[in-house]
C-alpha cells in the first residue's frame, strides 16, 4: 500500500511540476488559451500569497507558514501511514501531500506559486480564480480525508 501511494505521490507531483514548467516557458503573463470545451482556460499567474494573493505583501510570513504547514502534512503522513487500513484517508493524504509539496517547492524555489487553470464563467469572482493541479489535489485530498474520518467515526461509534 505504501509503495503504491509513493508512486502516486511522485506521479501527481511530477505532473504538476512539468505543467508549471511548460506554462512558465510557453505562456506570457496575461495570455489566455481556451481549452477544448470552452470552460477551462490556461493562463500564467504568479501567486505570491495564498488563495487570491492573500498576504502577498508579507512574503517571509507566507513562506514561513507554508514551511510550517508542509511540516505538519509530513508529520500527519507518518502518523496516517503507520496505521492499518484507513485507505480513504491515506489516499486523501497522498493527494494533500502532492499538492502541498508542489506549491511549497514553487514558493521556496521561486518565491511564488505558478497557477495556470482558470475558469470561464459569467461570475466575475469565479473568473478571477486561477489554480494549479496542486491546489486541486489539496482540495480533493482534504475532502477525502474528512470523508474517511467521518466514515471511520460511523464505523467505530459506541
DSSP file (Angstrom, degrees, kcal/mol; ACC not computed):
  #  RESIDUE AA STRUCTURE BP1 BP2  ACC     N-H-->O    O-->H-N    N-H-->O    O-->H-N    TCO  KAPPA ALPHA  PHI   PSI    X-CA   Y-CA   Z-CA
    1    1 A X     >        0   0    0      0, 0.0     4,-2.1     0, 0.0     5,-0.2   0.000 360.0 360.0 360.0 -45.9    0.0    0.0    0.0
    2    2 A X  H  >  +     0   0    0      1,-0.2     4,-2.3     2,-0.2     5,-0.2   0.905 360.0  50.9 -62.3 -42.0    2.7    2.4    1.0
    3    3 A X  H  > S+     0   0    0      1,-0.2     4,-2.2     2,-0.2    -1,-0.2   0.884 109.2  51.2 -66.0 -36.6    4.7    1.8   -2.3
    4    4 A X  H  > S+     0   0    0      1,-0.2     4,-2.4     2,-0.2    -1,-0.2   0.909 111.0  48.4 -64.3 -41.2    1.6    2.4   -4.4
    5    5 A X  H  X S+     0   0    0     -4,-2.1     4,-2.9     2,-0.2    -2,-0.2   0.861 109.8  52.2 -68.5 -35.0    0.9    5.7   -2.5
    6    6 A X  H  X S+     0   0    0     -4,-2.3     4,-2.6     2,-0.2    -1,-0.2   0.905 110.5  48.0 -66.2 -40.4    4.6    6.8   -3.0
    7    7 A X  H  X S+     0   0    0     -4,-2.2     4,-2.4     2,-0.2    -2,-0.2   0.923 113.6  47.6 -64.3 -43.7    4.3    6.1   -6.8
    8    8 A X  H  X S+     0   0    0     -4,-2.4     4,-2.9     2,-0.2     5,-0.3   0.930 111.4  51.1 -62.2 -45.5    1.0    8.1   -6.9
    9    9 A X  H  X S+     0   0    0     -4,-2.9     4,-2.8     1,-0.2     5,-0.3   0.945 112.5  45.6 -55.2 -51.3    2.6   10.9   -4.9
   10   10 A X  H  X S+     0   0    0     -4,-2.6     4,-2.6     1,-0.2    -1,-0.2   0.880 113.6  49.8 -62.8 -39.0    5.6   11.1   -7.3
   11   11 A X  H  X S+     0   0    0     -4,-2.4     4,-2.4     2,-0.2    -1,-0.2   0.937 113.9  44.1 -66.0 -47.0    3.3   10.9  -10.3
   12   12 A X  H  X S+     0   0    0     -4,-2.9     4,-2.1     2,-0.2     5,-0.2   0.940 116.3  46.8 -63.9 -47.3    1.0   13.7   -9.1
   13   13 A X  H  X S+     0   0    0     -4,-2.8     4,-2.5    -5,-0.3     5,-0.2   0.942 113.7  48.5 -59.6 -48.9    3.9   15.9   -8.0
   14   14 A X  H  X S+     0   0    0     -4,-2.6     4,-2.6    -5,-0.3     5,-0.2   0.884 108.7  53.8 -60.5 -40.3    5.8   15.4  -11.3
   15   15 A X  H  X S+     0   0    0     -4,-2.4     4,-2.3     2,-0.2    -1,-0.2   0.934 111.8  43.9 -61.1 -47.1    2.7   16.1  -13.4
   16   16 A X  H  X S+     0   0    0     -4,-2.1     4,-2.7     2,-0.2    -2,-0.2   0.912 114.1  49.9 -66.4 -41.6    2.1   19.4  -11.7
   17   17 A X  H  X S+     0   0    0     -4,-2.5     4,-2.2    -5,-0.2    -2,-0.2   0.914 112.0  48.1 -63.4 -42.5    5.8   20.4  -11.8
   18   18 A X  H  X S+     0   0    0     -4,-2.6     4,-2.3     2,-0.2    -2,-0.2   0.912 112.8  47.6 -65.1 -42.9    6.0   19.6  -15.5
   19   19 A X  H  X S+     0   0    0     -4,-2.3     4,-2.9    -5,-0.2    -2,-0.2   0.920 110.9  51.6 -65.0 -42.3    2.9   21.5  -16.4
   20   20 A X  H  X S+     0   0    0     -4,-2.7     4,-2.6     1,-0.2    -2,-0.2   0.915 110.1  49.8 -59.3 -41.7    4.1   24.5  -14.3
   21   21 A X  H  X S+     0   0    0     -4,-2.2     4,-2.2     2,-0.2    -1,-0.2   0.916 111.0  48.9 -62.9 -43.2    7.4   24.4  -16.2
   22   22 A X  H  X S+     0   0    0     -4,-2.3     4,-2.9     2,-0.2     5,-0.3   0.932 111.3  49.8 -62.0 -45.4    5.6   24.3  -19.6
   23   23 A X  H  X S+     0   0    0     -4,-2.9     4,-2.2     1,-0.2    -2,-0.2   0.917 110.5  50.4 -59.6 -44.2    3.4   27.2  -18.5
   24   24 A X  H  < S+     0   0    0     -4,-2.6    -1,-0.2     1,-0.2    -2,-0.2   0.892 118.4  38.7 -60.4 -40.3    6.4   29.2  -17.5
   25   25 A X  H  < S+     0   0    0     -4,-2.2    -2,-0.2    -5,-0.2    -1,-0.2   0.828 125.9  32.2 -80.2 -33.3    8.1   28.5  -20.8
   26   26 A X  H  < S+     0   0    0     -4,-2.9     2,-0.4    -5,-0.2    -3,-0.2   0.686 105.9  64.1-105.6 -21.4    5.2   28.8  -23.2
   27   27 A X     <  -     0   0    0     -4,-2.2     2,-0.3    -5,-0.3    16,-0.1  -0.843  64.8-141.4-111.3 144.3    2.7   31.3  -21.9
   28   28 A X    >   -     0   0    0     -2,-0.4     3,-2.0     1,-0.1    16,-0.6  -0.673  41.6 -87.2 -91.7 153.4    3.2   35.1  -21.3
   29   29 A X  B 3  S+a   44   0A   0     -2,-0.3    16,-0.1     1,-0.3     3,-0.1  -0.402 118.3  17.9 -57.5 133.1    1.7   36.8  -18.3
   30   30 A X  T 3  S+     0   0    0     14,-0.9    -1,-0.3     1,-0.3     2,-0.2   0.177  94.8 127.1  88.9 -18.4   -1.9   37.8  -19.2
   31   31 A X    <   -     0   0    0     -3,-2.0    13,-0.6    13,-0.1     2,-0.4  -0.491  41.1-163.8 -72.9 141.3   -2.1   35.4  -22.1
   32   32 A X  E     -B   43   0B   0     -2,-0.2     2,-0.5    11,-0.2    11,-0.2  -0.988  11.5-168.7-128.8 138.9   -5.0   33.0  -22.1
   33   33 A X  E     -B   42   0B   0      9,-2.5     9,-3.2    -2,-0.4     2,-0.3  -0.980  20.3-137.6-126.2 118.3   -5.6   29.8  -24.1
   34   34 A X  E     -B   41   0B   0     -2,-0.5     7,-0.2     7,-0.2     2,-0.2  -0.558  18.3-138.1 -75.7 133.5   -9.1   28.3  -24.1
   35   35 A X    >   -     0   0    0      5,-2.7     3,-2.3    -2,-0.3     5,-0.3  -0.545  38.3 -77.1 -87.0 157.0   -9.1   24.6  -23.7
   36   36 A X  T 3  S+     0   0    0      1,-0.3     3,-0.2    -2,-0.2     4,-0.2  -0.241 121.8  38.0 -53.1 138.7  -11.5   22.4  -25.7
   37   37 A X  T 3  S-     0   0    0      1,-0.2    -1,-0.3     2,-0.1    -3,-0.0   0.063 105.9-117.3 101.6 -23.2  -15.0   22.5  -24.3
   38   38 A X  S <  S+     0   0    0     -3,-2.3    -1,-0.2     2,-0.2    -2,-0.1   0.447  91.7  95.9  77.1   1.5  -14.6   26.2  -23.5
   39   39 A X  S    S+     0   0    0     -3,-0.2    81,-3.0    -4,-0.1     2,-0.4   0.734  77.0  55.7 -96.6 -24.5  -15.0   26.0  -19.7
   40   40 A X  E     - C   0 119B   0     -5,-0.3    -5,-2.7    79,-0.2     2,-0.4  -0.855  63.1-164.6-113.5 147.3  -11.3   26.0  -18.8
   41   41 A X  E     -BC  34 118B   0     77,-2.4    77,-3.4    -2,-0.4     2,-0.5  -0.985  14.3-140.0-129.0 135.8   -8.6   28.5  -19.7
   42   42 A X  E     +BC  33 117B   0     -9,-3.2    -9,-2.5    -2,-0.4     2,-0.3  -0.850  38.0 151.8 -91.4 130.1   -4.8   28.1  -19.4
   43   43 A X  E     -B   32   0B   0     73,-1.7     2,-0.6    -2,-0.5   -11,-0.2  -0.985  43.5-117.4-153.6 153.2   -3.1   31.3  -18.2
   44   44 A X  E     +a   29   0B   0    -13,-0.6   -14,-0.9   -16,-0.6     2,-0.4  -0.840  37.8 165.9 -99.0 121.9    0.0   32.1  -16.3
   45   45 A X  E     - C   0 115B   0     70,-2.3    70,-3.0    -2,-0.6     2,-0.6  -1.000  26.8-144.4-133.9 134.2   -0.5   33.8  -13.0
   46   46 A X  E     - C   0 114B   0     -2,-0.4     2,-0.7    68,-0.2    68,-0.2  -0.885  13.0-163.3 -99.4 125.6    2.1   34.2  -10.2
   47   47 A X  E     + C   0 113B   0     66,-2.9    66,-2.6    -2,-0.6     4,-0.0  -0.921  15.3 174.1-111.7 109.8    0.7   33.9   -6.7
   48   48 A X  S    S+     0   0    0     -2,-0.7    -1,-0.1    64,-0.2     2,-0.1   0.564  71.5  35.3 -91.0 -10.1    3.0   35.4   -4.1
   49   49 A X  S    S-     0   0    0      1,-0.4     6,-0.2    64,-0.1    64,-0.1  -0.183 100.4 -74.7-115.8-149.2    0.5   34.9   -1.3
   50   50 A X  S >  S-     0   0    0      4,-2.8     3,-1.9     1,-0.3    -1,-0.4  -0.033  90.9 -15.1 -94.3-155.3   -2.2   32.3   -0.5
   51   51 A X  G >  S+     0   0    0      1,-0.3     3,-1.3     2,-0.2    -1,-0.3  -0.180 141.6   1.9 -48.8 129.4   -5.5   31.9   -2.3
   52   52 A X  G 3  S-     0   0    0      1,-0.3    -1,-0.3    78,-0.2     4,-0.1   0.813 131.8 -65.5  57.0  34.6   -6.3   35.1   -4.3
   53   53 A X  G X  S+     0   0    0     -3,-1.9     3,-2.1     1,-0.2    -1,-0.3   0.716  77.8 179.1  63.1  24.8   -2.9   36.5   -3.2
   54   54 A X  T <  S+     0   0    0     -3,-1.3    -4,-2.8    -4,-0.4    -1,-0.2  -0.384  71.8   4.3 -56.5 128.9   -3.9   36.7    0.4
   55   55 A X  T >  S+     0   0    0     -6,-0.2     3,-2.1    -2,-0.1     7,-0.3   0.689  83.0 145.7  66.5  23.3   -0.9   38.1    2.4
   56   56 A X  T <   +     0   0    0     -3,-2.1     3,-0.3     1,-0.3    -2,-0.1   0.694  64.9  64.4 -64.9 -16.5    1.1   38.7   -0.8
   57   57 A X  T 3  S+     0   0    0      1,-0.2    -1,-0.3    -4,-0.2     2,-0.3   0.515  98.6  57.6 -81.2  -4.4    2.6   41.8    0.9
   58   58 A X    <>  +     0   0    0     -3,-2.1     4,-2.4     1,-0.1     3,-0.3  -0.575  61.1 163.3-125.1  67.5    4.3   39.6    3.5
   59   59 A X  H  > S+     0   0    0     -3,-0.3     4,-2.6    -2,-0.3     5,-0.2   0.836  75.3  52.7 -60.4 -36.0    6.4   37.1    1.6
   60   60 A X  H  > S+     0   0    0      2,-0.2     4,-2.6     1,-0.2    -1,-0.2   0.913 111.5  46.7 -66.2 -40.4    8.5   36.0    4.6
   61   61 A X  H  > S+     0   0    0     -3,-0.3     4,-2.8     2,-0.2     5,-0.2   0.910 112.9  49.3 -66.2 -42.0    5.4   35.2    6.6
   62   62 A X  H  X S+     0   0    0     -4,-2.4     4,-2.2    -7,-0.3    -2,-0.2   0.925 113.0  47.1 -62.9 -44.8    3.8   33.3    3.7
   63   63 A X  H  X S+     0   0    0     -4,-2.6     4,-2.3    -5,-0.2    -2,-0.2   0.924 113.7  48.2 -63.1 -44.5    7.0   31.3    3.2
   64   64 A X  H  X S+     0   0    0     -4,-2.6     4,-2.5     1,-0.2    -2,-0.2   0.919 112.8  47.0 -63.0 -44.7    7.3   30.5    6.9
   65   65 A X  H  X S+     0   0    0     -4,-2.8     4,-2.7     1,-0.2    -1,-0.2   0.865 111.3  53.1 -65.3 -35.2    3.6   29.5    7.2
   66   66 A X  H  X S+     0   0    0     -4,-2.2     4,-2.6    -5,-0.2    -2,-0.2   0.917 110.3  46.2 -66.1 -43.1    4.0   27.3    4.1
   67   67 A X  H  X S+     0   0    0     -4,-2.3     4,-2.4     2,-0.2    -2,-0.2   0.922 113.5  49.8 -64.0 -43.9    7.0   25.5    5.5
   68   68 A X  H  X S+     0   0    0     -4,-2.5     4,-2.0     2,-0.2    -2,-0.2   0.927 113.1  45.9 -60.3 -46.0    5.2   25.1    8.8
   69   69 A X  H  X S+     0   0    0     -4,-2.7     4,-2.3     1,-0.2    -2,-0.2   0.902 111.4  52.6 -64.9 -41.0    2.1   23.7    7.1
   70   70 A X  H  X S+     0   0    0     -4,-2.6     4,-2.1     1,-0.2    -1,-0.2   0.894 108.8  49.8 -61.3 -40.4    4.3   21.4    4.9
   71   71 A X  H  X S+     0   0    0     -4,-2.4     4,-2.4     2,-0.2    -1,-0.2   0.891 109.4  52.6 -64.4 -39.3    6.0   20.0    8.0
   72   72 A X  H  X S+     0   0    0     -4,-2.0     4,-2.5     1,-0.2    -2,-0.2   0.899 108.2  50.0 -62.7 -41.0    2.5   19.4    9.5
   73   73 A X  H  X S+     0   0    0     -4,-2.3     4,-2.4     2,-0.2    -1,-0.2   0.912 110.1  51.2 -63.3 -42.2    1.5   17.5    6.5
   74   74 A X  H  X S+     0   0    0     -4,-2.1     4,-2.1     2,-0.2    -2,-0.2   0.917 111.1  47.1 -62.2 -44.6    4.6   15.4    6.7
   75   75 A X  H  X S+     0   0    0     -4,-2.4     4,-2.3     1,-0.2    -1,-0.2   0.926 112.0  50.5 -62.2 -44.2    4.0   14.6   10.3
   76   76 A X  H  X S+     0   0    0     -4,-2.5     4,-2.9     1,-0.2    -2,-0.2   0.882 107.3  55.2 -62.9 -37.6    0.4   13.7    9.6
   77   77 A X  H  X S+     0   0    0     -4,-2.4     4,-3.1     2,-0.2     5,-0.2   0.944 107.6  48.5 -58.5 -48.3    1.6   11.4    6.8
   78   78 A X  H  X S+     0   0    0     -4,-2.1     4,-0.9     1,-0.2    -2,-0.2   0.920 114.7  45.3 -59.4 -43.8    3.8    9.5    9.1
   79   79 A X  H  X S+     0   0    0     -4,-2.3     4,-0.5     2,-0.2    -1,-0.2   0.908 115.7  46.7 -65.6 -41.5    1.0    9.1   11.6
   80   80 A X  H >< S+     0   0    0     -4,-2.9     3,-1.0     1,-0.2    -2,-0.2   0.920 112.8  46.8 -68.4 -44.8   -1.5    8.1    9.0
   81   81 A X  H 3< S+     0   0    0     -4,-3.1    -1,-0.2     1,-0.3    -2,-0.2   0.619 102.3  65.4 -78.5 -10.4    0.6    5.6    7.2
   82   82 A X  H 3< S+     0   0    0     -4,-0.9    -1,-0.3    -5,-0.2    -2,-0.2   0.689  92.0  81.4 -78.1 -19.2    1.7    4.0   10.5
   83   83 A X  S << S-     0   0    0     -3,-1.0     2,-0.2    -4,-0.5    -3,-0.0  -0.490  85.2-114.2 -85.8 155.5   -1.9    2.9   11.0
   84   84 A X  S    S-     0   0    0     -2,-0.2    -1,-0.1     2,-0.0    -2,-0.1  -0.542  79.3  -9.2 -83.0 156.5   -3.6   -0.1    9.4
   85   85 A X        +     0   0    0     -2,-0.2     5,-0.1     1,-0.1    -2,-0.1  -0.319  69.7 130.5  58.0-129.3   -6.4    0.3    6.9
   86   86 A X     >  +     0   0    0      1,-0.1     4,-2.6     3,-0.1     5,-0.2   0.861  30.1 162.7  51.8  40.4   -7.7    3.9    6.7
   87   87 A X  H  >  +     0   0    0      1,-0.2     4,-2.5     2,-0.2     5,-0.2   0.857  66.6  50.9 -63.8 -38.3   -7.4    3.6    2.9
   88   88 A X  H  > S+     0   0    0      2,-0.2     4,-2.5     1,-0.2    -1,-0.2   0.933 113.6  45.3 -65.4 -44.2   -9.6    6.6    2.0
   89   89 A X  H  > S+     0   0    0      2,-0.2     4,-2.9     1,-0.2    -2,-0.2   0.891 112.6  51.4 -65.9 -39.0   -7.7    8.8    4.4
   90   90 A X  H  X S+     0   0    0     -4,-2.6     4,-1.9     2,-0.2    -2,-0.2   0.915 111.2  47.2 -64.9 -42.0   -4.3    7.6    3.1
   91   91 A X  H  X S+     0   0    0     -4,-2.5     4,-1.9     2,-0.2    -2,-0.2   0.930 113.1  49.6 -63.2 -44.0   -5.4    8.2   -0.4
   92   92 A X  H  X S+     0   0    0     -4,-2.5     4,-2.7     1,-0.2    -2,-0.2   0.912 110.4  49.7 -60.2 -43.7   -6.6   11.7    0.6
   93   93 A X  H  X S+     0   0    0     -4,-2.9     4,-2.8     1,-0.2    -1,-0.2   0.824 105.9  57.0 -67.3 -30.2   -3.3   12.4    2.4
   94   94 A X  H  X S+     0   0    0     -4,-1.9     4,-2.1     2,-0.2    -1,-0.2   0.924 110.3  44.5 -63.8 -43.1   -1.4   11.3   -0.7
   95   95 A X  H  X S+     0   0    0     -4,-1.9     4,-2.4     2,-0.2     5,-0.2   0.938 114.2  48.9 -64.2 -47.2   -3.2   13.9   -2.7
   96   96 A X  H  X S+     0   0    0     -4,-2.7     4,-2.8     1,-0.2     5,-0.2   0.921 112.1  49.5 -57.9 -45.0   -2.8   16.6    0.0
   97   97 A X  H  X S+     0   0    0     -4,-2.8     4,-2.7     1,-0.2    -1,-0.2   0.898 110.2  49.2 -64.6 -41.8    0.9   15.8    0.2
   98   98 A X  H  X S+     0   0    0     -4,-2.1     4,-2.2     2,-0.2    -1,-0.2   0.920 114.5  45.4 -64.6 -43.2    1.5   16.0   -3.5
   99   99 A X  H  X S+     0   0    0     -4,-2.4     4,-2.2     2,-0.2     5,-0.2   0.923 114.9  47.0 -64.9 -44.8   -0.3   19.4   -3.7
  100  100 A X  H  X S+     0   0    0     -4,-2.8     4,-2.6    -5,-0.2     5,-0.2   0.918 112.8  49.4 -63.8 -43.3    1.5   20.8   -0.7
  101  101 A X  H  X S+     0   0    0     -4,-2.7     4,-2.5    -5,-0.2    -1,-0.2   0.903 110.6  50.2 -64.0 -41.7    4.9   19.6   -2.0
  102  102 A X  H  X S+     0   0    0     -4,-2.2     4,-1.9    -5,-0.2    -1,-0.2   0.940 116.0  40.4 -62.9 -47.9    4.3   21.1   -5.4
  103  103 A X  H  X S+     0   0    0     -4,-2.2     4,-2.5     2,-0.2    -2,-0.2   0.866 114.9  52.1 -71.2 -35.2    3.3   24.5   -4.1
  104  104 A X  H  X S+     0   0    0     -4,-2.6     4,-2.7    -5,-0.2     5,-0.3   0.904 107.5  52.8 -66.1 -40.8    5.9   24.5   -1.4
  105  105 A X  H  X S+     0   0    0     -4,-2.5     4,-2.8    -5,-0.2     5,-0.3   0.943 111.5  46.4 -57.7 -48.7    8.6   23.7   -4.0
  106  106 A X  H  X>S+     0   0    0     -4,-1.9     4,-3.0     1,-0.2     6,-0.9   0.939 113.3  48.9 -57.4 -48.7    7.5   26.7   -6.1
  107  107 A X  H  X5S+     0   0    0     -4,-2.5     4,-1.1     4,-0.2    -2,-0.2   0.894 116.9  40.5 -63.6 -41.3    7.3   29.0   -3.1
  108  108 A X  H  <5S+     0   0    0     -4,-2.7    -1,-0.2     2,-0.2    -2,-0.2   0.885 122.2  40.3 -75.2 -38.4   10.8   28.1   -1.8
  109  109 A X  H  <5S+     0   0    0     -4,-2.8    -2,-0.2    -5,-0.3    -3,-0.2   0.857 136.0  13.4 -78.7 -36.2   12.5   27.9   -5.2
  110  110 A X  H  <5S-     0   0    0     -4,-3.0    -3,-0.2    -5,-0.3    -2,-0.2   0.532  92.4-119.6-121.1 -11.1   10.9   31.0   -6.8
  111  111 A X  S  <<S+     0   0    0     -4,-1.1     2,-0.3    -5,-0.8    -4,-0.2   0.604  90.4  60.0  78.1  10.6    9.2   32.9   -4.1
  112  112 A X  S    S-     0   0    0     -6,-0.9     2,-0.4    -9,-0.1    -2,-0.3  -0.978  79.7-117.7-161.2 159.5    5.8   32.5   -5.8
  113  113 A X  E     -C   47   0B   0    -66,-2.6   -66,-2.9    -2,-0.3     2,-0.6  -0.894  25.4-131.4-106.5 136.6    3.5   29.7   -6.9
  114  114 A X  E     -C   46   0B   0     -2,-0.4     2,-0.3   -68,-0.2   -68,-0.2  -0.785  25.2-172.4 -88.7 119.7    2.7   29.3  -10.6
  115  115 A X  E     +C   45   0B   0    -70,-3.0   -70,-2.3    -2,-0.6    17,-0.3  -0.860  16.1 160.7-109.1 148.5   -1.1   29.0  -11.2
  116  116 A X  E     +     0   0B   0     15,-2.9   -73,-1.7    -2,-0.3     2,-0.7   0.470  41.1  92.2-148.5  -5.4   -2.5   28.1  -14.6
  117  117 A X  E     +CD  42 131B   0     14,-3.3    14,-2.5   -75,-0.2     2,-0.3  -0.883  47.8 175.3-105.3 114.1   -6.0   26.8  -14.6
  118  118 A X  E     -CD  41 130B   0    -77,-3.4   -77,-2.4    -2,-0.7     2,-0.5  -0.743  23.2-130.5-111.2 163.2   -8.7   29.4  -15.0
  119  119 A X  E     -C   40   0B   0     10,-0.7     2,-0.8     7,-0.4   -79,-0.2  -0.951   9.2-139.1-118.6 130.6  -12.5   29.0  -15.3
  120  120 A X        +     0   0    0    -81,-3.0     2,-0.3    -2,-0.5     7,-0.0  -0.790  48.0 138.9 -88.8 113.1  -14.6   30.6  -18.0
  121  121 A X        -     0   0    0     -2,-0.8     6,-0.1     2,-0.1    -2,-0.0  -0.970  62.7-123.0-150.9 159.9  -17.7   31.8  -16.2
  122  122 A X  S    S+     0   0    0     -2,-0.3     2,-0.7     4,-0.0     3,-0.1   0.671  88.8  94.7 -80.0 -17.3  -20.1   34.8  -16.1
  123  123 A X     >  -     0   0    0      1,-0.2     4,-2.2     2,-0.0     5,-0.2  -0.671  69.2-152.0 -77.3 115.3  -19.4   35.2  -12.4
  124  124 A X  H  > S+     0   0    0     -2,-0.7     4,-1.0     1,-0.2    -1,-0.2   0.889  91.9  51.5 -57.3 -44.2  -16.7   37.8  -12.2
  125  125 A X  H >> S+     0   0    0      1,-0.2     3,-0.8     2,-0.2     4,-0.7   0.937 112.2  44.9 -61.0 -48.6  -15.3   36.4   -8.9
  126  126 A X  H >4 S+     0   0    0      1,-0.2     3,-0.7     2,-0.2    -7,-0.4   0.845 108.2  58.7 -65.5 -33.4  -15.0   32.8  -10.1
  127  127 A X  H 3< S+     0   0    0     -4,-2.2    -1,-0.2     1,-0.2    -2,-0.2   0.733 101.2  56.6 -67.2 -22.4  -13.5   34.0  -13.4
  128  128 A X  H << S+     0   0    0     -4,-1.0     2,-0.2    -3,-0.8    -1,-0.2   0.719  84.7 100.7 -79.9 -21.8  -10.7   35.7  -11.4
  129  129 A X    <<  +     0   0    0     -4,-0.7   -10,-0.7    -3,-0.7     2,-0.4  -0.467  47.7 179.4 -72.1 130.2   -9.6   32.4   -9.7
  130  130 A X  E     +D  118   0B   0     -2,-0.2   -78,-0.2   -12,-0.2   -12,-0.2  -1.000   8.3 167.5-129.5 132.8   -6.6   30.7  -11.1
  131  131 A X  E     -D  117   0B   0    -14,-2.5   -14,-3.3    -2,-0.4   -15,-2.9  -0.620  23.3-135.2-129.1-175.4   -5.3   27.5   -9.6
  132  132 A X    >>  -     0   0    0    -17,-0.3     4,-1.6   -16,-0.2     3,-0.5  -0.867  39.3 -94.3-136.5 174.2   -2.9   24.7  -10.4
  133  133 A X  H 3> S+     0   0    0     -2,-0.3     4,-3.0     1,-0.2     5,-0.2   0.866 123.0  61.5 -60.9 -34.4   -3.2   20.9  -10.1
  134  134 A X  H 3> S+     0   0    0      1,-0.2     4,-2.4     2,-0.2    -1,-0.2   0.898 103.3  49.8 -57.5 -40.9   -1.5   21.1   -6.7
  135  135 A X  H <> S+     0   0    0     -3,-0.5     4,-2.3     2,-0.2    -1,-0.2   0.895 111.3  48.8 -64.0 -39.8   -4.5   23.2   -5.5
  136  136 A X  H  X S+     0   0    0     -4,-1.6     4,-2.8     2,-0.2     5,-0.3   0.904 109.9  51.5 -67.7 -41.0   -6.9   20.7   -6.9
  137  137 A X  H  X S+     0   0    0     -4,-3.0     4,-2.9     1,-0.2     5,-0.3   0.935 110.4  50.1 -58.6 -45.3   -5.0   17.8   -5.2
  138  138 A X  H  X S+     0   0    0     -4,-2.4     4,-2.4    -5,-0.2    -2,-0.2   0.927 113.4  44.6 -59.6 -46.6   -5.2   19.7   -1.9
  139  139 A X  H  X S+     0   0    0     -4,-2.3     4,-2.0     2,-0.2    -2,-0.2   0.948 117.5  42.7 -65.6 -49.5   -8.9   20.3   -2.2
  140  140 A X  H  X S+     0   0    0     -4,-2.8     4,-2.3     1,-0.2    -2,-0.2   0.912 115.1  50.6 -64.7 -41.8   -9.8   16.8   -3.3
  141  141 A X  H  X S+     0   0    0     -4,-2.9     4,-2.6    -5,-0.3    -1,-0.2   0.903 108.3  52.4 -62.4 -41.6   -7.5   15.2   -0.8
  142  142 A X  H  X S+     0   0    0     -4,-2.4     4,-2.3    -5,-0.3    -1,-0.2   0.902 109.3  49.4 -61.1 -41.6   -8.9   17.3    2.0
  143  143 A X  H  X S+     0   0    0     -4,-2.0     4,-2.7     2,-0.2    -1,-0.2   0.914 111.8  48.8 -63.4 -42.8  -12.4   16.2    1.2
  144  144 A X  H  X S+     0   0    0     -4,-2.3     4,-2.8     2,-0.2    -2,-0.2   0.899 110.0  51.0 -65.6 -40.1  -11.3   12.5    1.1
  145  145 A X  H  X S+     0   0    0     -4,-2.6     4,-2.3     2,-0.2    -1,-0.2   0.937 113.0  45.9 -62.4 -45.4   -9.5   12.8    4.5
  146  146 A X  H  X S+     0   0    0     -4,-2.3     4,-2.5     2,-0.2    -2,-0.2   0.917 113.1  49.6 -64.0 -42.4  -12.7   14.3    6.0
  147  147 A X  H  X S+     0   0    0     -4,-2.7     4,-2.7     1,-0.2    -2,-0.2   0.915 111.0  50.0 -62.3 -42.2  -14.9   11.7    4.4
  148  148 A X  H  X S+     0   0    0     -4,-2.8     4,-2.4     2,-0.2    -1,-0.2   0.889 110.4  50.2 -62.7 -39.4  -12.6    8.9    5.7
  149  149 A X  H  X S+     0   0    0     -4,-2.3     4,-2.4     2,-0.2    -2,-0.2   0.926 112.7  46.0 -63.6 -45.2  -12.7   10.4    9.2
  150  150 A X  H  X S+     0   0    0     -4,-2.5     4,-2.3     2,-0.2    -2,-0.2   0.910 112.7  50.1 -65.4 -41.6  -16.5   10.6    9.1
  151  151 A X  H  X S+     0   0    0     -4,-2.7     4,-1.9     1,-0.2    -1,-0.2   0.915 111.4  49.1 -62.0 -43.2  -16.7    7.0    7.8
  152  152 A X  H  X S+     0   0    0     -4,-2.4     4,-1.8     1,-0.2    -2,-0.2   0.894 109.9  51.4 -63.3 -41.3  -14.4    5.8   10.5
  153  153 A X  H  < S+     0   0    0     -4,-2.4     4,-0.4     1,-0.2    -1,-0.2   0.900 109.6  50.1 -63.7 -40.2  -16.4    7.6   13.2
  154  154 A X  H >< S+     0   0    0     -4,-2.3     3,-0.5     1,-0.2    -1,-0.2   0.875 112.5  47.3 -66.2 -36.3  -19.6    6.0   11.9
  155  155 A X  H 3< S+     0   0    0     -4,-1.9    -1,-0.2     1,-0.2    -2,-0.2   0.813 119.4  38.0 -73.5 -29.8  -18.0    2.5   12.0
  156  156 A X  T 3< S+     0   0    0     -4,-1.8    -1,-0.2    -5,-0.2    -2,-0.2   0.159  81.0 126.7-112.6  18.6  -16.5    2.9   15.4
  157  157 A X    <         0   0    0     -3,-0.5    -3,-0.0    -4,-0.4    -4,-0.0  -0.504 360.0 360.0 -78.9 149.7  -19.1    4.7   17.4
  158  158 A X              0   0    0     -2,-0.2    -1,-0.1     0, 0.0    -2,-0.0   0.427 360.0 360.0 -91.5 360.0  -20.3    3.2   20.7
